[in-house]
């Protein structure tokens, strides 16, 4: 009933119902009551109290994707980007699908910059793309060798792919 009241913006009454449920030792899903109370408190604009509710829900059920999302979003809002990123990765680790809100949050979280001289991404896919690019360059230009230039901090660095075959 607390969730029903929260949806109707009757926050104080909703919180009383969540508290009653959580005090009952026979209540079977306290993690849901904590999570719903957290969502209700966020709707009310009380992120500090909401954070406490989501943390309690996570203590009881650490693999709840909705709780992980809300904790990530609250972390991001407080400037704790690394913590938010880790919580989103927890959602991925448990195999839960990302909802639209979690996807939007993931897009706003900038991954850390790679070390100098390294690319960010899937190494196998990057290798496949480079092989196709060089293959197409050799096939469609008719040249069997030539430099590939990569900008660096000190200017440009060149590497020359060579093809000893007859071309396509």
N, C-alpha and C positions, 0 to 999 in steps of 0.2 A: 504494500500500500504506500510505502514511502516513495517509491519510484513514481507511482501515479501522482502523488502530491507534488513531487519535484517537477514533473512535466507540466503541471499547472501553475508553476512558479510560486507554490506555497512552501517555500524553503524551510522555514522554521518548523512547521508541522511535519514535513518530510524527515527532517533530521531527528525529530523526536521518535518517529517510527523506526528509523534505522537504529537508534540507540536502544530502543526496547528490544528489537530483534537480536542485537548483538549481546545484550545482557542475558538472554535466554540460553542456558547451556544446552538445550535440546535443538536449538536452531541449527539446521543442517548445512547451510551454505554461508558462513560468515564472510568468506572472501567476496562473495557477490554483494553482500550488504555494504562492505567496506568500499568496493569498487563503485557501486551506485551512489553511495554517500559522497565519494570523491568527485564523481561527475556532477552531482547536484551542487556541491560546494564550488566547483569551477563555474557552473552556470551562475551562481550567486556572486562570483568574483573573488572568492576567498581561496586563492591558490595555495597559501600556506597550510591551511587546514586540509585542503584537498590532497596535498602531497602526503600528509600524515596518513590519510585514509588509504591512498594507493600503496604506500609502503607497508601498511598492515596487511592489505590484501596480498601483496607479493610475498610477505613472510609465510602466509598460509598456502598460497598457490603461486609458486614462482614462475610457472609457465603460462600464465594467463596473458594472451597477446594484447587484449584491451588495456589491461593494467600496465603492461610494458610500454605500450604506445603513450598512455597518459603521462607516465613517469618520464619518458623521452621528451615529450612536448614540454612538460614543465621544466625539465633540465635545460632544454634549448632556450626557453624564455628567460631563464636565469643566467644565460651565458655559459652554461656548462656543456659546450658542444661535444667534447670528447665523451662525456658521460651519456649524452643523448645518442651519439653514434653507437656506443656500446649497447645501449638498451635496444636500439633498432636491430642491431646484429643479433641480439638474443631472440628477437622475433623470427629472424631468418633461421637461426640455429634450431629452433623447435619445429620448423617447417610450417608455420602458420602463414596464411596468405596475407599480403599487405592490403589494407583498405586504402581508399583514396586519400584519407587524411595522413596515414603513415607514409604513403608514397610522396605526398607533397612535403612532409617534414624531411624525408630522406633527400629530396632534391634541394632543400634549403641548407642542408648540412654539407658544407664543403669538405671533401676528404682531404687529408693532409697532403701537402705537396711532396712529390717524390724527391729523393736525393738528386743532386745535380748529375746529369748524364744518364739518368734513368727515365724510362717511360712509365706512365701509370696505365694499367690495364691488363688484360689477359695476354700473357706472353705467347701462347700458342696462336691465338687469333692474330696478334700483331705480326708474328712470323708468317702466317698464311697470307696476310695482306701484303707484306713486303715482297714475298715470292711472286704473287700475282702482279704487283706493280712492276717489278723488274722484268718478269716474263712478258708482260704487255709492251713495255718500253722496247725490249729487244725485238719482239715480233713485229711491232708496228712502225718502228723507226728504221729497221734494217741494219742497225749498228749492233755489233756484237760486244762492244765494250764502251764504257763511258762513266764519268764520275757521278756520284750521288752526293750532293752537298747537304750538310746539316749545320745550321747555325749553332755556334757555341759562344761562350763568354768572350773568347779571344778572337773572334772572327768567324771563319768557316772551316769545317773539317770535311775532307773529301774521302770517299771510299769508292773504289771502282769495281762494279760487278763485271764479270767476264762470262761470256758464253762461248763455248767451243763448238757448239752444234751448228747445224745448217739453218736454223731459224724456221719459222712457220709460215 
